[in-house]
Amino acid sequence: MYLRNQNIRDEYFDNQYKKRAECEKIHGHIKGTVKFDIRRVRNESRKLYSLLSFIAYQLLALTEMQNKVGNKNSFGKYF
């Protein structure tokens, strides 16, 4: 409720909301890259599933650092 009210008061919200398509595209790509949808592994071994997700996340963070992305871990807010 609070965030909705803040968005109503913000006169630049419409312009910011138009940029959301790019955000959703990036989110979809990250979600498809990081998410392991292997049901057997996920159901039988939660520890292994968590480890695989962590490794994938760390690889993405390393890639951003290697490519000298200004805002490191910028995709973290999408998880």
PDB file of N, CA, C and O in Angstrom:
ATOM      1  N   MET A   1       0.824  -1.180   0.000  1.00  0.00           N
ATOM      2  CA  MET A   1       0.000   0.000   0.000  1.00  0.00           C
ATOM      3  C   MET A   1       0.876   1.254   0.000  1.00  0.00           C
ATOM      4  O   MET A   1       0.607   2.214  -0.723  1.00  0.00           O
ATOM      5  N   TYR A   2       1.927   1.230   0.822  1.00  0.00           N
ATOM      6  CA  TYR A   2       2.816   2.386   0.906  1.00  0.00           C
ATOM      7  C   TYR A   2       3.485   2.666  -0.441  1.00  0.00           C
ATOM      8  O   TYR A   2       3.532   3.809  -0.895  1.00  0.00           O
ATOM      9  N   LEU A   3       4.008   1.594  -1.083  1.00  0.00           N
ATOM     10  CA  LEU A   3       4.675   1.782  -2.371  1.00  0.00           C
ATOM     11  C   LEU A   3       3.712   2.279  -3.435  1.00  0.00           C
ATOM     12  O   LEU A   3       4.079   3.111  -4.265  1.00  0.00           O
ATOM     13  N   ARG A   4       2.490   1.781  -3.418  1.00  0.00           N
ATOM     14  CA  ARG A   4       1.495   2.245  -4.386  1.00  0.00           C
ATOM     15  C   ARG A   4       1.254   3.737  -4.207  1.00  0.00           C
ATOM     16  O   ARG A   4       1.189   4.478  -5.188  1.00  0.00           O
ATOM     17  N   ASN A   5       1.124   4.177  -2.975  1.00  0.00           N
ATOM     18  CA  ASN A   5       0.905   5.596  -2.705  1.00  0.00           C
ATOM     19  C   ASN A   5       2.101   6.439  -3.136  1.00  0.00           C
ATOM     20  O   ASN A   5       1.934   7.545  -3.650  1.00  0.00           O
ATOM     21  N   GLN A   6       3.298   5.918  -2.929  1.00  0.00           N
ATOM     22  CA  GLN A   6       4.489   6.649  -3.366  1.00  0.00           C
ATOM     23  C   GLN A   6       4.513   6.785  -4.884  1.00  0.00           C
ATOM     24  O   GLN A   6       4.894   7.831  -5.409  1.00  0.00           O
ATOM     25  N   ASN A   7       4.108   5.734  -5.589  1.00  0.00           N
ATOM     26  CA  ASN A   7       4.078   5.785  -7.044  1.00  0.00           C
ATOM     27  C   ASN A   7       3.026   6.761  -7.547  1.00  0.00           C
ATOM     28  O   ASN A   7       3.237   7.427  -8.561  1.00  0.00           O
ATOM     29  N   ILE A   8       1.912   6.854  -6.862  1.00  0.00           N
ATOM     30  CA  ILE A   8       0.867   7.801  -7.260  1.00  0.00           C
ATOM     31  C   ILE A   8       1.376   9.235  -7.104  1.00  0.00           C
ATOM     32  O   ILE A   8       1.078  10.091  -7.937  1.00  0.00           O
ATOM     33  N   ARG A   9       2.128   9.495  -6.062  1.00  0.00           N
ATOM     34  CA  ARG A   9       2.648  10.846  -5.812  1.00  0.00           C
ATOM     35  C   ARG A   9       3.796  11.219  -6.738  1.00  0.00           C
ATOM     36  O   ARG A   9       4.011  12.399  -7.016  1.00  0.00           O
ATOM     37  N   ASP A  10       4.528  10.232  -7.214  1.00  0.00           N
ATOM     38  CA  ASP A  10       5.701  10.491  -8.049  1.00  0.00           C
ATOM     39  C   ASP A  10       5.264  10.875  -9.457  1.00  0.00           C
ATOM     40  O   ASP A  10       4.651  10.073 -10.161  1.00  0.00           O
ATOM     41  N   GLU A  11       5.576  12.092  -9.864  1.00  0.00           N
ATOM     42  CA  GLU A  11       5.141  12.565 -11.185  1.00  0.00           C
ATOM     43  C   GLU A  11       5.945  11.946 -12.326  1.00  0.00           C
ATOM     44  O   GLU A  11       5.517  12.003 -13.478  1.00  0.00           O
ATOM     45  N   TYR A  12       7.102  11.356 -12.024  1.00  0.00           N
ATOM     46  CA  TYR A  12       7.930  10.728 -13.053  1.00  0.00           C
ATOM     47  C   TYR A  12       7.709   9.215 -13.145  1.00  0.00           C
ATOM     48  O   TYR A  12       8.410   8.528 -13.888  1.00  0.00           O
ATOM     49  N   PHE A  13       6.756   8.709 -12.405  1.00  0.00           N
ATOM     50  CA  PHE A  13       6.534   7.263 -12.357  1.00  0.00           C
ATOM     51  C   PHE A  13       6.180   6.688 -13.729  1.00  0.00           C
ATOM     52  O   PHE A  13       6.664   5.614 -14.084  1.00  0.00           O
ATOM     53  N   ASP A  14       5.354   7.378 -14.497  1.00  0.00           N
ATOM     54  CA  ASP A  14       4.964   6.870 -15.818  1.00  0.00           C
ATOM     55  C   ASP A  14       6.170   6.681 -16.725  1.00  0.00           C
ATOM     56  O   ASP A  14       6.256   5.680 -17.437  1.00  0.00           O
ATOM     57  N   ASN A  15       7.095   7.619 -16.710  1.00  0.00           N
ATOM     58  CA  ASN A  15       8.298   7.492 -17.535  1.00  0.00           C
ATOM     59  C   ASN A  15       9.173   6.337 -17.063  1.00  0.00           C
ATOM     60  O   ASN A  15       9.749   5.616 -17.878  1.00  0.00           O
ATOM     61  N   GLN A  16       9.273   6.163 -15.762  1.00  0.00           N
ATOM     62  CA  GLN A  16      10.058   5.058 -15.225  1.00  0.00           C
ATOM     63  C   GLN A  16       9.403   3.715 -15.531  1.00  0.00           C
ATOM     64  O   GLN A  16      10.088   2.727 -15.795  1.00  0.00           O
ATOM     65  N   TYR A  17       8.093   3.688 -15.495  1.00  0.00           N
ATOM     66  CA  TYR A  17       7.369   2.436 -15.731  1.00  0.00           C
ATOM     67  C   TYR A  17       7.526   1.973 -17.175  1.00  0.00           C
ATOM     68  O   TYR A  17       7.492   0.773 -17.443  1.00  0.00           O
ATOM     69  N   LYS A  18       7.697   2.902 -18.101  1.00  0.00           N
ATOM     70  CA  LYS A  18       7.889   2.546 -19.511  1.00  0.00           C
ATOM     71  C   LYS A  18       9.183   1.763 -19.711  1.00  0.00           C
ATOM     72  O   LYS A  18       9.288   0.968 -20.645  1.00  0.00           O
ATOM     73  N   LYS A  19      10.159   1.981 -18.849  1.00  0.00           N
ATOM     74  CA  LYS A  19      11.442   1.284 -18.954  1.00  0.00           C
ATOM     75  C   LYS A  19      11.377  -0.124 -18.367  1.00  0.00           C
ATOM     76  O   LYS A  19      12.357  -0.866 -18.426  1.00  0.00           O
ATOM     77  N   ARG A  20      10.258  -0.487 -17.816  1.00  0.00           N
ATOM     78  CA  ARG A  20      10.114  -1.777 -17.141  1.00  0.00           C
ATOM     79  C   ARG A  20      10.247  -2.958 -18.101  1.00  0.00           C
ATOM     80  O   ARG A  20      10.646  -4.044 -17.680  1.00  0.00           O
ATOM     81  N   ALA A  21       9.924  -2.772 -19.373  1.00  0.00           N
ATOM     82  CA  ALA A  21      10.014  -3.871 -20.340  1.00  0.00           C
ATOM     83  C   ALA A  21      11.438  -4.419 -20.405  1.00  0.00           C
ATOM     84  O   ALA A  21      11.636  -5.633 -20.444  1.00  0.00           O
ATOM     85  N   GLU A  22      12.422  -3.534 -20.415  1.00  0.00           N
ATOM     86  CA  GLU A  22      13.819  -3.964 -20.439  1.00  0.00           C
ATOM     87  C   GLU A  22      14.170  -4.723 -19.165  1.00  0.00           C
ATOM     88  O   GLU A  22      14.888  -5.722 -19.202  1.00  0.00           O
ATOM     89  N   CYS A  23      13.661  -4.244 -18.052  1.00  0.00           N
ATOM     90  CA  CYS A  23      13.890  -4.901 -16.764  1.00  0.00           C
ATOM     91  C   CYS A  23      13.313  -6.318 -16.774  1.00  0.00           C
ATOM     92  O   CYS A  23      13.956  -7.258 -16.308  1.00  0.00           O
ATOM     93  N   GLU A  24      12.111  -6.465 -17.302  1.00  0.00           N
ATOM     94  CA  GLU A  24      11.469  -7.783 -17.362  1.00  0.00           C
ATOM     95  C   GLU A  24      12.225  -8.723 -18.290  1.00  0.00           C
ATOM     96  O   GLU A  24      12.308  -9.924 -18.029  1.00  0.00           O
ATOM     97  N   LYS A  25      12.776  -8.181 -19.372  1.00  0.00           N
ATOM     98  CA  LYS A  25      13.541  -8.999 -20.311  1.00  0.00           C
ATOM     99  C   LYS A  25      14.800  -9.544 -19.632  1.00  0.00           C
ATOM    100  O   LYS A  25      15.131 -10.721 -19.776  1.00  0.00           O
ATOM    101  N   ILE A  26      15.493  -8.684 -18.897  1.00  0.00           N
ATOM    102  CA  ILE A  26      16.696  -9.107 -18.175  1.00  0.00           C
ATOM    103  C   ILE A  26      16.331 -10.127 -17.103  1.00  0.00           C
ATOM    104  O   ILE A  26      17.020 -11.133 -16.933  1.00  0.00           O
ATOM    105  N   HIS A  27      15.254  -9.865 -16.390  1.00  0.00           N
ATOM    106  CA  HIS A  27      14.802 -10.782 -15.340  1.00  0.00           C
ATOM    107  C   HIS A  27      14.503 -12.161 -15.918  1.00  0.00           C
ATOM    108  O   HIS A  27      14.887 -13.177 -15.338  1.00  0.00           O
ATOM    109  N   GLY A  28      13.815 -12.198 -17.063  1.00  0.00           N
ATOM    110  CA  GLY A  28      13.498 -13.478 -17.697  1.00  0.00           C
ATOM    111  C   GLY A  28      14.750 -14.245 -18.082  1.00  0.00           C
ATOM    112  O   GLY A  28      14.817 -15.465 -17.927  1.00  0.00           O
ATOM    113  N   HIS A  29      15.748 -13.517 -18.588  1.00  0.00           N
ATOM    114  CA  HIS A  29      16.997 -14.162 -18.983  1.00  0.00           C
ATOM    115  C   HIS A  29      17.726 -14.737 -17.764  1.00  0.00           C
ATOM    116  O   HIS A  29      18.204 -15.871 -17.793  1.00  0.00           O
ATOM    117  N   ILE A  30      17.803 -13.948 -16.707  1.00  0.00           N
ATOM    118  CA  ILE A  30      18.479 -14.412 -15.492  1.00  0.00           C
ATOM    119  C   ILE A  30      17.741 -15.593 -14.885  1.00  0.00           C
ATOM    120  O   ILE A  30      18.357 -16.571 -14.460  1.00  0.00           O
ATOM    121  N   LYS A  31      16.431 -15.498 -14.848  1.00  0.00           N
ATOM    122  CA  LYS A  31      15.627 -16.576 -14.269  1.00  0.00           C
ATOM    123  C   LYS A  31      15.821 -17.872 -15.054  1.00  0.00           C
ATOM    124  O   LYS A  31      15.928 -18.949 -14.468  1.00  0.00           O
ATOM    125  N   GLY A  32      15.865 -17.763 -16.374  1.00  0.00           N
ATOM    126  CA  GLY A  32      16.079 -18.944 -17.203  1.00  0.00           C
ATOM    127  C   GLY A  32      17.476 -19.515 -17.060  1.00  0.00           C
ATOM    128  O   GLY A  32      17.678 -20.721 -17.208  1.00  0.00           O
ATOM    129  N   THR A  33      18.445 -18.652 -16.770  1.00  0.00           N
ATOM    130  CA  THR A  33      19.827 -19.095 -16.634  1.00  0.00           C
ATOM    131  C   THR A  33      20.092 -19.737 -15.280  1.00  0.00           C
ATOM    132  O   THR A  33      20.748 -20.776 -15.198  1.00  0.00           O
ATOM    133  N   VAL A  34      19.586 -19.124 -14.224  1.00  0.00           N
ATOM    134  CA  VAL A  34      19.911 -19.565 -12.869  1.00  0.00           C
ATOM    135  C   VAL A  34      19.012 -20.683 -12.377  1.00  0.00           C
ATOM    136  O   VAL A  34      19.462 -21.546 -11.623  1.00  0.00           O
ATOM    137  N   LYS A  35      17.770 -20.689 -12.778  1.00  0.00           N
ATOM    138  CA  LYS A  35      16.814 -21.642 -12.219  1.00  0.00           C
ATOM    139  C   LYS A  35      17.043 -23.044 -12.789  1.00  0.00           C
ATOM    140  O   LYS A  35      17.028 -23.249 -14.002  1.00  0.00           O
ATOM    141  N   PHE A  36      17.250 -23.973 -11.911  1.00  0.00           N
ATOM    142  CA  PHE A  36      17.377 -25.368 -12.298  1.00  0.00           C
ATOM    143  C   PHE A  36      16.037 -26.035 -12.039  1.00  0.00           C
ATOM    144  O   PHE A  36      15.620 -26.170 -10.888  1.00  0.00           O
ATOM    145  N   ASP A  37      15.379 -26.440 -13.074  1.00  0.00           N
ATOM    146  CA  ASP A  37      14.065 -27.053 -12.903  1.00  0.00           C
ATOM    147  C   ASP A  37      14.176 -28.562 -13.096  1.00  0.00           C
ATOM    148  O   ASP A  37      13.453 -29.154 -13.897  1.00  0.00           O
ATOM    149  N   ILE A  38      15.070 -29.158 -12.367  1.00  0.00           N
ATOM    150  CA  ILE A  38      15.245 -30.610 -12.406  1.00  0.00           C
ATOM    151  C   ILE A  38      14.497 -31.146 -11.197  1.00  0.00           C
ATOM    152  O   ILE A  38      15.021 -31.145 -10.083  1.00  0.00           O
ATOM    153  N   ARG A  39      13.288 -31.600 -11.417  1.00  0.00           N
ATOM    154  CA  ARG A  39      12.401 -31.941 -10.310  1.00  0.00           C
ATOM    155  C   ARG A  39      12.965 -33.034  -9.401  1.00  0.00           C
ATOM    156  O   ARG A  39      12.833 -32.949  -8.180  1.00  0.00           O
ATOM    157  N   ARG A  40      13.584 -34.046  -9.975  1.00  0.00           N
ATOM    158  CA  ARG A  40      14.103 -35.127  -9.147  1.00  0.00           C
ATOM    159  C   ARG A  40      15.184 -34.616  -8.202  1.00  0.00           C
ATOM    160  O   ARG A  40      15.183 -34.932  -7.012  1.00  0.00           O
ATOM    161  N   VAL A  41      16.101 -33.826  -8.740  1.00  0.00           N
ATOM    162  CA  VAL A  41      17.173 -33.278  -7.911  1.00  0.00           C
ATOM    163  C   VAL A  41      16.584 -32.345  -6.862  1.00  0.00           C
ATOM    164  O   VAL A  41      16.988 -32.367  -5.699  1.00  0.00           O
ATOM    165  N   ARG A  42      15.630 -31.532  -7.281  1.00  0.00           N
ATOM    166  CA  ARG A  42      15.047 -30.561  -6.360  1.00  0.00           C
ATOM    167  C   ARG A  42      14.288 -31.244  -5.231  1.00  0.00           C
ATOM    168  O   ARG A  42      14.343 -30.793  -4.087  1.00  0.00           O
ATOM    169  N   ASN A  43      13.592 -32.309  -5.534  1.00  0.00           N
ATOM    170  CA  ASN A  43      12.796 -32.991  -4.515  1.00  0.00           C
ATOM    171  C   ASN A  43      13.623 -33.924  -3.641  1.00  0.00           C
ATOM    172  O   ASN A  43      13.356 -34.050  -2.446  1.00  0.00           O
ATOM    173  N   GLU A  44      14.617 -34.576  -4.219  1.00  0.00           N
ATOM    174  CA  GLU A  44      15.389 -35.560  -3.464  1.00  0.00           C
ATOM    175  C   GLU A  44      16.559 -34.946  -2.697  1.00  0.00           C
ATOM    176  O   GLU A  44      16.952 -35.464  -1.652  1.00  0.00           O
ATOM    177  N   SER A  45      17.105 -33.874  -3.193  1.00  0.00           N
ATOM    178  CA  SER A  45      18.294 -33.322  -2.549  1.00  0.00           C
ATOM    179  C   SER A  45      18.236 -31.796  -2.534  1.00  0.00           C
ATOM    180  O   SER A  45      18.742 -31.132  -3.439  1.00  0.00           O
ATOM    181  N   ARG A  46      17.629 -31.270  -1.523  1.00  0.00           N
ATOM    182  CA  ARG A  46      17.531 -29.805  -1.387  1.00  0.00           C
ATOM    183  C   ARG A  46      18.919 -29.172  -1.255  1.00  0.00           C
ATOM    184  O   ARG A  46      19.163 -28.075  -1.757  1.00  0.00           O
ATOM    185  N   LYS A  47      19.810 -29.869  -0.582  1.00  0.00           N
ATOM    186  CA  LYS A  47      21.155 -29.334  -0.382  1.00  0.00           C
ATOM    187  C   LYS A  47      21.883 -29.189  -1.722  1.00  0.00           C
ATOM    188  O   LYS A  47      22.511 -28.162  -1.980  1.00  0.00           O
ATOM    189  N   LEU A  48      21.801 -30.208  -2.567  1.00  0.00           N
ATOM    190  CA  LEU A  48      22.434 -30.149  -3.881  1.00  0.00           C
ATOM    191  C   LEU A  48      21.796 -29.060  -4.739  1.00  0.00           C
ATOM    192  O   LEU A  48      22.499 -28.329  -5.437  1.00  0.00           O
ATOM    193  N   TYR A  49      20.484 -28.950  -4.692  1.00  0.00           N
ATOM    194  CA  TYR A  49      19.770 -27.922  -5.453  1.00  0.00           C
ATOM    195  C   TYR A  49      20.223 -26.529  -5.024  1.00  0.00           C
ATOM    196  O   TYR A  49      20.453 -25.663  -5.868  1.00  0.00           O
ATOM    197  N   SER A  50      20.351 -26.312  -3.720  1.00  0.00           N
ATOM    198  CA  SER A  50      20.808 -25.016  -3.207  1.00  0.00           C
ATOM    199  C   SER A  50      22.233 -24.731  -3.658  1.00  0.00           C
ATOM    200  O   SER A  50      22.560 -23.604  -4.027  1.00  0.00           O
ATOM    201  N   LEU A  51      23.068 -25.745  -3.628  1.00  0.00           N
ATOM    202  CA  LEU A  51      24.453 -25.583  -4.046  1.00  0.00           C
ATOM    203  C   LEU A  51      24.547 -25.233  -5.531  1.00  0.00           C
ATOM    204  O   LEU A  51      25.317 -24.349  -5.907  1.00  0.00           O
ATOM    205  N   LEU A  52      23.780 -25.910  -6.371  1.00  0.00           N
ATOM    206  CA  LEU A  52      23.787 -25.613  -7.806  1.00  0.00           C
ATOM    207  C   LEU A  52      23.312 -24.191  -8.079  1.00  0.00           C
ATOM    208  O   LEU A  52      23.891 -23.497  -8.915  1.00  0.00           O
ATOM    209  N   SER A  53      22.279 -23.756  -7.396  1.00  0.00           N
ATOM    210  CA  SER A  53      21.783 -22.391  -7.567  1.00  0.00           C
ATOM    211  C   SER A  53      22.830 -21.374  -7.130  1.00  0.00           C
ATOM    212  O   SER A  53      23.025 -20.356  -7.795  1.00  0.00           O
ATOM    213  N   PHE A  54      23.503 -21.645  -6.016  1.00  0.00           N
ATOM    214  CA  PHE A  54      24.541 -20.742  -5.520  1.00  0.00           C
ATOM    215  C   PHE A  54      25.694 -20.635  -6.516  1.00  0.00           C
ATOM    216  O   PHE A  54      26.187 -19.539  -6.784  1.00  0.00           O
ATOM    217  N   ILE A  55      26.119 -21.765  -7.057  1.00  0.00           N
ATOM    218  CA  ILE A  55      27.222 -21.761  -8.024  1.00  0.00           C
ATOM    219  C   ILE A  55      26.841 -20.973  -9.272  1.00  0.00           C
ATOM    220  O   ILE A  55      27.646 -20.192  -9.780  1.00  0.00           O
ATOM    221  N   ALA A  56      25.630 -21.168  -9.767  1.00  0.00           N
ATOM    222  CA  ALA A  56      25.186 -20.430 -10.950  1.00  0.00           C
ATOM    223  C   ALA A  56      25.155 -18.933 -10.673  1.00  0.00           C
ATOM    224  O   ALA A  56      25.562 -18.134 -11.516  1.00  0.00           O
ATOM    225  N   TYR A  57      24.677 -18.554  -9.507  1.00  0.00           N
ATOM    226  CA  TYR A  57      24.626 -17.143  -9.122  1.00  0.00           C
ATOM    227  C   TYR A  57      26.032 -16.552  -9.044  1.00  0.00           C
ATOM    228  O   TYR A  57      26.262 -15.436  -9.508  1.00  0.00           O
ATOM    229  N   GLN A  58      26.964 -17.289  -8.462  1.00  0.00           N
ATOM    230  CA  GLN A  58      28.336 -16.811  -8.351  1.00  0.00           C
ATOM    231  C   GLN A  58      28.988 -16.671  -9.721  1.00  0.00           C
ATOM    232  O   GLN A  58      29.762 -15.740  -9.947  1.00  0.00           O
ATOM    233  N   LEU A  59      28.684 -17.587 -10.635  1.00  0.00           N
ATOM    234  CA  LEU A  59      29.226 -17.480 -11.991  1.00  0.00           C
ATOM    235  C   LEU A  59      28.717 -16.227 -12.693  1.00  0.00           C
ATOM    236  O   LEU A  59      29.475 -15.558 -13.396  1.00  0.00           O
ATOM    237  N   LEU A  60      27.446 -15.907 -12.509  1.00  0.00           N
ATOM    238  CA  LEU A  60      26.912 -14.685 -13.102  1.00  0.00           C
ATOM    239  C   LEU A  60      27.569 -13.449 -12.492  1.00  0.00           C
ATOM    240  O   LEU A  60      27.875 -12.495 -13.208  1.00  0.00           O
ATOM    241  N   ALA A  61      27.786 -13.458 -11.188  1.00  0.00           N
ATOM    242  CA  ALA A  61      28.458 -12.333 -10.537  1.00  0.00           C
ATOM    243  C   ALA A  61      29.895 -12.195 -11.047  1.00  0.00           C
ATOM    244  O   ALA A  61      30.361 -11.083 -11.296  1.00  0.00           O
ATOM    245  N   LEU A  62      30.587 -13.309 -11.200  1.00  0.00           N
ATOM    246  CA  LEU A  62      31.954 -13.291 -11.713  1.00  0.00           C
ATOM    247  C   LEU A  62      31.995 -12.758 -13.144  1.00  0.00           C
ATOM    248  O   LEU A  62      32.897 -12.001 -13.504  1.00  0.00           O
ATOM    249  N   THR A  63      31.029 -13.148 -13.946  1.00  0.00           N
ATOM    250  CA  THR A  63      30.955 -12.669 -15.328  1.00  0.00           C
ATOM    251  C   THR A  63      30.774 -11.162 -15.369  1.00  0.00           C
ATOM    252  O   THR A  63      31.404 -10.483 -16.179  1.00  0.00           O
ATOM    253  N   GLU A  64      29.916 -10.633 -14.501  1.00  0.00           N
ATOM    254  CA  GLU A  64      29.735  -9.176 -14.451  1.00  0.00           C
ATOM    255  C   GLU A  64      31.030  -8.485 -14.045  1.00  0.00           C
ATOM    256  O   GLU A  64      31.378  -7.447 -14.608  1.00  0.00           O
ATOM    257  N   MET A  65      31.741  -9.044 -13.083  1.00  0.00           N
ATOM    258  CA  MET A  65      33.003  -8.439 -12.647  1.00  0.00           C
ATOM    259  C   MET A  65      34.046  -8.504 -13.755  1.00  0.00           C
ATOM    260  O   MET A  65      34.795  -7.551 -13.968  1.00  0.00           O
ATOM    261  N   GLN A  66      34.090  -9.626 -14.457  1.00  0.00           N
ATOM    262  CA  GLN A  66      35.066  -9.814 -15.519  1.00  0.00           C
ATOM    263  C   GLN A  66      34.800  -8.869 -16.687  1.00  0.00           C
ATOM    264  O   GLN A  66      35.735  -8.399 -17.336  1.00  0.00           O
ATOM    265  N   ASN A  67      33.532  -8.592 -16.952  1.00  0.00           N
ATOM    266  CA  ASN A  67      33.168  -7.690 -18.045  1.00  0.00           C
ATOM    267  C   ASN A  67      33.143  -6.232 -17.614  1.00  0.00           C
ATOM    268  O   ASN A  67      32.719  -5.360 -18.373  1.00  0.00           O
ATOM    269  N   LYS A  68      33.599  -5.969 -16.393  1.00  0.00           N
ATOM    270  CA  LYS A  68      33.710  -4.618 -15.843  1.00  0.00           C
ATOM    271  C   LYS A  68      32.383  -3.873 -15.854  1.00  0.00           C
ATOM    272  O   LYS A  68      32.316  -2.704 -16.235  1.00  0.00           O
ATOM    273  N   VAL A  69      31.339  -4.558 -15.436  1.00  0.00           N
ATOM    274  CA  VAL A  69      30.033  -3.922 -15.293  1.00  0.00           C
ATOM    275  C   VAL A  69      30.122  -2.972 -14.113  1.00  0.00           C
ATOM    276  O   VAL A  69      30.619  -3.343 -13.049  1.00  0.00           O
ATOM    277  N   GLY A  70      29.640  -1.738 -14.297  1.00  0.00           N
ATOM    278  CA  GLY A  70      29.775  -0.711 -13.264  1.00  0.00           C
ATOM    279  C   GLY A  70      29.132  -1.090 -11.948  1.00  0.00           C
ATOM    280  O   GLY A  70      29.781  -1.009 -10.905  1.00  0.00           O
ATOM    281  N   ASN A  71      27.895  -1.494 -11.966  1.00  0.00           N
ATOM    282  CA  ASN A  71      27.169  -1.816 -10.743  1.00  0.00           C
ATOM    283  C   ASN A  71      27.210  -3.326 -10.538  1.00  0.00           C
ATOM    284  O   ASN A  71      26.368  -4.055 -11.062  1.00  0.00           O
ATOM    285  N   LYS A  72      28.191  -3.787  -9.775  1.00  0.00           N
ATOM    286  CA  LYS A  72      28.339  -5.226  -9.549  1.00  0.00           C
ATOM    287  C   LYS A  72      27.117  -5.793  -8.845  1.00  0.00           C
ATOM    288  O   LYS A  72      26.528  -5.135  -7.986  1.00  0.00           O
ATOM    289  N   ASN A  73      26.742  -6.988  -9.198  1.00  0.00           N
ATOM    290  CA  ASN A  73      25.616  -7.684  -8.580  1.00  0.00           C
ATOM    291  C   ASN A  73      24.304  -6.936  -8.792  1.00  0.00           C
ATOM    292  O   ASN A  73      23.412  -6.985  -7.945  1.00  0.00           O
ATOM    293  N   SER A  74      24.189  -6.248  -9.917  1.00  0.00           N
ATOM    294  CA  SER A  74      22.988  -5.455 -10.182  1.00  0.00           C
ATOM    295  C   SER A  74      21.765  -6.331 -10.395  1.00  0.00           C
ATOM    296  O   SER A  74      20.639  -5.867 -10.214  1.00  0.00           O
ATOM    297  N   PHE A  75      21.959  -7.579 -10.774  1.00  0.00           N
ATOM    298  CA  PHE A  75      20.808  -8.452 -10.992  1.00  0.00           C
ATOM    299  C   PHE A  75      20.304  -9.076  -9.700  1.00  0.00           C
ATOM    300  O   PHE A  75      19.283  -9.763  -9.713  1.00  0.00           O
ATOM    301  N   GLY A  76      20.986  -8.856  -8.596  1.00  0.00           N
ATOM    302  CA  GLY A  76      20.595  -9.440  -7.316  1.00  0.00           C
ATOM    303  C   GLY A  76      19.216  -9.023  -6.852  1.00  0.00           C
ATOM    304  O   GLY A  76      18.546  -9.777  -6.145  1.00  0.00           O
ATOM    305  N   LYS A  77      18.783  -7.836  -7.238  1.00  0.00           N
ATOM    306  CA  LYS A  77      17.470  -7.364  -6.798  1.00  0.00           C
ATOM    307  C   LYS A  77      16.326  -8.127  -7.448  1.00  0.00           C
ATOM    308  O   LYS A  77      15.180  -8.000  -7.016  1.00  0.00           O
ATOM    309  N   TYR A  78      16.615  -8.918  -8.482  1.00  0.00           N
ATOM    310  CA  TYR A  78      15.557  -9.659  -9.163  1.00  0.00           C
ATOM    311  C   TYR A  78      15.267 -11.004  -8.525  1.00  0.00           C
ATOM    312  O   TYR A  78      14.307 -11.677  -8.902  1.00  0.00           O
ATOM    313  N   PHE A  79      16.095 -11.406  -7.552  1.00  0.00           N
ATOM    314  CA  PHE A  79      15.903 -12.722  -6.948  1.00  0.00           C
ATOM    315  C   PHE A  79      15.049 -12.619  -5.719  1.00  0.00           C
ATOM    316  O   PHE A  79      14.776 -13.629  -5.071  1.00  0.00           O
TER     317      PHE A  79
END
